[in-house]
Amino acid sequence: MSLGILGFVVPRRSFSLDDPLVELPVPEGRARSGAPAAVSGRSLGLRRRGRKMAARTAVAGQLLQQLLLLLGLGLLWAPAGSWAHGGKYSREKNEPGVPPKREPGTEFRMEKLNQLWEKAKRLHFSPIKMSELNVDLKMQEKDELNWKKMKAEGLDDDGEKEAKLIRNFNVILAKYGLDGKKDVQLINTNYISDGTENDVLDDPRLEKLWNKAKTSGKFSSEELDKLWREFKHHKEKIHEYNVLLETVSRTEESHKNAISPMEGSPIKEDVLHSKHTELKDKLRSINHGFDRLRKVSHQGYDANSEFEEPRVIDLWDMAKTANFTQKELDAFREELKHFEVKIEKHHHYQKQLEISHQKLKHVEGTGDKEHLSRNKEKYAMLEEKTKELGYKVKKHLQDLSTRISRGLQHNEL
């Protein structure tokens, strides 16, 4: 007989009474003389029973050894990817260390970001929204990989950077409706269309100002389009603030409800302060923006206005209230001009990408393979260029906002 384990045949050893005897304990009082004792039927039965028990034990031991050996071989024979790289919950994927390399055919180096990207594609986001999501995820990946290096060097002991990364990630999820909430209000992308059809501002104060501006007769058609872009931008800032506020509140609540002593360690005052700095900056920007909208809606545009892009206008208004010298302010103004040109270039490519997408959909229906191939190449080129410019705009905006934030905090001190 033989027993198959994991596809292997293990011989089953047979034991007979001719095997060496198992020495049984001699009861007290019995002499241990060289002369053999008389073997009774009962004694012979005990010996045979002992042999059978020994045989069973030996078989079990051999089978256990074979099983352990085969399990070990099974691990060695497993596909390399299943143990060398690990799954999404493996130590390599989640602990600080050498940054992972981007796998062929994937958009990002981090597993969770690729999963989000694939989910967005399944939801059929527009090309522009996909390019904006790509930029946000690229920024998140860059920050997380930098944090992993810091963690490996023993930095970020208080967990402040990690907490901010988690908040930023949750903001991205909410921003694009990827957090599983059906009632989430999606933020529009950096591409703000000039049309106002089917658009709502979701704020009674904004609606009132917009309706007054439309009927005032102070604005040309072009100026109304420009003003509408500012209103839409302000709406997005309010929603971003609300998303961030909810995320920060959830983070603080989780700290309060922590059970583990490690998790429940007191949060330092400076960490709490840093958590609320971004909220304070966004709220300040919202208030500045609303004051500007109210002023423009009542008085019209100033012919000598230096900027047209809503984000640049916001930055300039806040820079004028920061603790900058006149020389620093002049240099900042020049940098904002370059930044506005960069944004306009990004808008141009976003519009071209949208047009290319519509053409591609049309050509797909014609069945012209050659024409389809050319359109796909052009679309891929525009898509890559839009992502690249979007990343540069986002990074530049982040740097400019940080500098203004430092100047405003200095004022408060």
C-alpha positions in Angstrom: 0.0 0.0 0.0 1.1 3.6 -0.5 -0.2 7.0 0.6 -0.3 9.9 -1.9 0.5 13.4 -0.4 0.4 16.4 -2.7 0.9 14.3 -5.7 3.8 12.3 -4.3 3.8 8.6 -3.3 5.0 7.8 0.1 5.7 4.1 0.9 3.9 2.8 3.9 6.2 0.6 5.9 4.8 -2.7 7.2 5.9 -3.9 10.6 6.0 -7.6 11.9 6.6 -9.4 15.1 10.1 -10.2 13.9 11.2 -6.6 14.6 13.2 -5.9 17.7 11.2 -6.1 20.9 10.3 -3.0 22.8 11.6 -3.3 26.3 8.9 -2.9 28.8 9.3 -1.7 32.3 9.8 -4.5 34.8 7.4 -4.3 37.8 9.0 -3.6 41.1 9.8 -6.7 43.1 10.7 -8.8 40.0 14.3 -9.9 39.9 16.5 -8.6 37.1 18.5 -11.8 36.9 20.2 -13.1 33.8 17.8 -16.0 33.7 14.8 -15.4 31.5 11.6 -15.1 33.4 8.7 -17.3 32.5 6.6 -15.7 29.9 2.9 -15.8 30.6 0.2 -15.2 28.1 -0.5 -11.8 29.7 3.1 -10.7 29.4 3.2 -11.8 25.7 0.1 -9.8 25.0 1.7 -6.7 26.5 4.7 -7.1 24.3 2.7 -7.5 21.2 0.6 -4.5 22.1 3.8 -2.5 22.7 5.1 -3.4 19.3 1.9 -2.3 17.6 2.0 1.1 19.4 5.6 1.6 18.4 4.8 0.8 14.8 2.0 3.3 14.7 4.2 6.0 16.2 7.0 5.3 13.7 4.5 5.6 10.8 3.1 8.8 12.1 6.6 10.3 12.6 7.6 9.4 9.1 4.5 10.8 7.5 4.9 14.1 9.4 8.5 14.4 8.2 7.5 13.7 4.6 4.7 16.3 4.9 7.0 19.0 6.3 9.6 18.3 3.6 7.0 18.5 0.8 5.5 21.7 2.2 9.0 23.2 2.2 9.6 22.1 -1.4 6.2 23.6 -2.2 7.3 27.0 -1.0 10.5 26.7 -3.1 8.6 25.8 -6.2 6.0 28.6 -5.8 6.1 31.2 -8.6 8.8 33.9 -7.9 6.2 36.7 -7.8 4.2 35.1 -5.1 7.0 35.2 -2.5 9.7 37.5 -3.9 7.5 40.5 -4.3 4.5 39.8 -2.1 0.9 40.8 -2.4 -0.5 44.2 -1.7 -0.5 43.5 2.1 3.0 42.1 2.2 5.8 43.7 4.2 7.6 44.8 1.1 4.6 46.6 -0.2 3.8 48.4 3.0 6.9 49.0 5.1 9.6 51.6 4.5 12.5 50.4 2.4 13.7 50.5 -1.2 11.1 52.2 -3.3 9.2 49.7 -5.6 9.8 49.8 -9.3 7.0 50.4 -11.7 5.8 47.1 -13.2 5.4 47.0 -17.0 2.0 48.0 -18.1 1.2 49.9 -14.9 0.8 53.6 -14.4 2.3 53.9 -10.9 4.9 52.1 -8.7 2.5 51.7 -5.7 -0.1 49.0 -5.8 -2.9 50.9 -4.2 -2.5 53.8 -6.7 -2.7 51.4 -9.6 -5.9 50.0 -8.1 -7.4 53.5 -7.9 -6.3 54.3 -11.5 -8.0 51.1 -12.8 -11.1 51.8 -10.9 -11.3 55.3 -12.4 -11.0 53.8 -15.9 -13.8 51.4 -15.2 -15.9 54.4 -14.1 -15.3 56.0 -17.5 -13.9 59.3 -16.3 -13.5 61.9 -18.9 -10.0 62.3 -20.4 -9.5 65.6 -18.6 -10.6 64.2 -15.3 -8.3 61.2 -15.8 -5.4 63.5 -16.5 -6.1 65.5 -13.3 -6.4 62.3 -11.2 -3.1 61.1 -12.7 -1.5 64.3 -11.5 -2.9 64.0 -8.0 -1.8 60.4 -7.7 1.7 61.2 -9.1 2.0 63.9 -6.4 0.8 61.4 -3.7 3.2 58.7 -4.9 6.1 61.1 -4.8 5.3 62.3 -1.3 4.8 58.7 0.0 8.0 57.4 -1.5 9.9 60.4 0.1 8.2 59.6 3.4 9.3 55.9 3.2 12.9 57.1 2.8 12.5 59.4 5.8 11.0 56.5 7.9 13.9 54.2 6.9 16.3 56.9 8.2 14.4 57.0 11.5 12.7 60.4 10.9 9.0 61.3 11.4 8.9 59.8 14.9 5.8 61.7 15.8 3.9 60.5 12.7 3.1 64.0 11.5 4.1 63.4 7.9 2.4 60.0 7.8 -0.9 61.5 9.1 -0.7 64.3 6.5 -0.2 61.7 3.7 -3.2 59.7 4.9 -5.3 62.9 4.9 -4.2 63.8 1.4 -5.0 60.3 0.2 -8.5 60.5 1.7 -9.0 63.9 0.1 -8.2 62.4 -3.4 -10.6 59.6 -2.8 -13.4 62.0 -1.9 -12.5 64.5 -4.6 -13.0 62.0 -7.4 -15.8 60.0 -5.8 -13.5 56.9 -5.3 -14.3 56.5 -1.6 -17.5 54.5 -2.1 -19.8 57.3 -1.1 -22.7 57.6 -3.6 -23.7 61.1 -2.6 -20.2 62.6 -3.0 -20.1 65.9 -4.9 -17.2 65.7 -7.4 -14.9 68.6 -7.7 -14.4 69.9 -11.2 -10.9 69.7 -12.7 -8.5 72.5 -13.3 -10.1 72.8 -16.7 -13.0 75.1 -16.1 -15.4 75.4 -19.1 -16.7 78.7 -20.2 -20.3 77.5 -20.6 -22.7 77.8 -17.7 -25.4 75.4 -19.0 -26.5 72.9 -16.4 -24.0 74.3 -13.8 -25.0 75.2 -10.3 -23.0 77.0 -7.6 -24.7 75.2 -4.6 -24.3 78.3 -2.5 -27.1 80.9 -2.1 -24.6 83.7 -1.6 -22.8 82.8 -4.8 -26.0 82.4 -6.8 -27.2 85.8 -5.6 -24.0 87.5 -6.6 -23.9 85.8 -10.0 -27.5 86.7 -10.9 -26.8 90.3 -10.0 -23.7 90.4 -12.1 -25.5 88.8 -15.1 -28.3 91.4 -15.1 -26.1 94.5 -14.2 -25.1 95.3 -17.7 -21.5 95.9 -16.5 -20.0 92.9 -18.2 -19.4 91.9 -21.8 -20.0 88.3 -22.9 -16.3 87.6 -22.6 -16.1 89.2 -19.1 -19.1 87.1 -18.0 -17.3 84.0 -19.0 -14.3 85.1 -17.1 -16.4 85.9 -14.0 -18.1 82.5 -14.2 -14.7 80.8 -14.1 -14.0 82.7 -10.9 -17.3 81.6 -9.4 -16.7 78.0 -10.3 -13.2 78.2 -8.9 -14.6 79.6 -5.6 -17.2 76.8 -5.4 -14.4 74.2 -5.8 -12.4 75.8 -3.0 -15.4 75.6 -0.7 -15.8 71.9 -1.5 -12.1 71.2 -1.1 -12.2 72.8 2.4 -15.2 70.7 3.4 -13.6 67.5 2.3 -10.4 68.3 4.1 -12.3 69.3 7.2 -14.1 66.0 7.2 -10.9 64.1 6.7 -9.1 65.9 9.6 -12.1 65.3 11.9 -12.1 61.6 11.1 -8.3 61.4 11.8 -8.7 63.1 15.2 -11.6 61.0 16.1 -9.6 57.8 15.4 -6.9 59.0 17.7 -9.5 59.6 20.5 -11.0 56.2 20.1 -7.6 54.3 19.8 -7.4 51.3 22.1 -3.7 50.3 21.8 -1.4 52.2 24.1 0.9 52.9 21.1 -2.0 54.3 19.1 -3.3 56.3 22.0 -0.2 58.2 22.7 -0.9 62.0 23.1 -0.7 64.1 20.0 1.9 66.8 20.3 0.6 70.4 20.2 2.8 71.3 17.2 1.4 68.3 15.3 -2.2 69.4 16.0 -1.2 72.9 14.9 0.2 71.7 11.6 -3.0 69.7 11.0 -5.1 72.8 11.2 -2.7 75.1 9.3 -3.9 73.9 5.9 -7.5 74.3 6.9 -6.9 77.8 8.1 -5.1 78.7 4.9 -8.0 77.4 2.8 -10.6 79.2 4.9 -8.6 82.4 4.5 -8.4 81.9 0.8 -12.2 81.4 0.7 -12.9 84.6 2.5 -10.5 86.6 0.3 -12.1 85.0 -2.8 -15.6 85.9 -1.7 -14.7 89.5 -0.9 -13.2 89.8 -4.4 -16.2 88.2 -6.1 -18.5 90.6 -4.2 -16.4 93.6 -5.3 -16.1 92.6 -8.9 -19.8 91.7 -9.2 -20.8 95.2 -8.0 -18.1 97.3 -9.7 -17.1 95.3 -12.7 -13.6 94.4 -13.8 -10.7 96.8 -13.4 -9.2 97.6 -16.8 -5.7 97.6 -15.1 -6.2 94.1 -13.6 -2.9 92.2 -13.8 -4.2 88.6 -13.8 -7.1 86.7 -15.3 -6.7 83.1 -14.0 -8.7 82.7 -10.7 -5.9 80.7 -8.9 -3.4 83.4 -9.8 -5.7 86.2 -8.7 -6.2 84.3 -5.3 -2.4 84.0 -4.9 -1.7 87.6 -5.7 -4.4 88.9 -3.3 -3.1 86.8 -0.5 0.6 87.7 -1.3 -0.3 91.4 -0.9 -1.3 90.7 2.7 1.7 88.5 3.6 4.9 89.7 5.2 6.8 90.3 2.0 9.1 93.3 1.3 8.4 95.3 -1.8 11.3 93.7 -3.6 9.9 90.2 -2.7 6.4 91.2 -3.7 7.7 92.5 -7.1 9.6 89.2 -7.7 6.5 87.2 -6.7 4.4 89.2 -9.2 6.7 88.3 -12.0 6.7 84.6 -11.0 2.9 84.7 -11.0 2.9 86.0 -14.6 5.0 83.0 -15.7 2.7 80.7 -13.7 -0.3 82.1 -15.5 1.3 81.4 -18.9 1.9 77.9 -17.7 -1.7 77.4 -16.7 -3.0 78.8 -20.0 -0.7 76.4 -21.9 -2.2 73.5 -19.7 -5.7 74.7 -20.6 -4.8 74.7 -24.3 -3.7 71.0 -24.1 -6.7 70.1 -22.1 -9.0 71.5 -24.7 -7.0 69.7 -27.5 -7.2 66.5 -25.6 -11.0 66.8 -25.3 -11.3 67.5 -29.0 -9.0 64.6 -29.9 -11.1 62.3 -27.7 -14.3 63.2 -29.5 -12.6 62.7 -32.9 -11.3 59.3 -31.8 -14.8 58.2 -30.8 -16.1 59.2 -34.2 -13.3 57.4 -36.1 -13.8 54.2 -34.1 -17.3 54.1 -35.6 -16.1 54.4 -39.2 -13.9 51.3 -39.2 -11.0 53.1 -40.9 -8.0 51.3 -39.3 -5.3 53.7 -40.7 -7.2 56.8 -39.7 -7.9 55.2 -36.3 -4.2 54.4 -35.8 -3.2 58.0 -36.5 -5.8 59.4 -34.1 -4.8 57.0 -31.4 -1.2 58.2 -31.7 -2.2 61.8 -31.5 -4.5 61.2 -28.6 -1.7 59.4 -26.7 0.7 62.2 -27.3 -1.8 64.9 -26.1 -2.7 62.7 -23.1 1.0 62.4 -22.0 1.6 66.1 -22.6 -1.5 67.1 -20.6 -0.4 64.9 -17.7 3.1 66.4 -17.8 1.9 70.0 -17.8 -0.7 69.3 -15.2 2.0 67.9 -12.8 4.1 71.0 -13.4 1.2 73.3 -12.7 0.2 71.4 -9.5 3.8 71.4 -8.2 4.3 75.1 -9.0 0.9 76.0 -7.3 1.9 74.0 -4.2 5.3 75.8 -4.0 3.7 79.2 -4.4 1.0 78.5 -1.8 3.6 77.3 0.7 5.6 80.5 0.4 2.5 82.6 0.9 1.5 80.5 3.9 4.8 81.1 5.6 4.5 84.8 5.0 1.0 84.9 6.5 2.0 82.8 9.5 4.9 85.2 10.2 2.3 88.0 10.2 0.3 86.1 12.9 3.4 85.7 15.1 
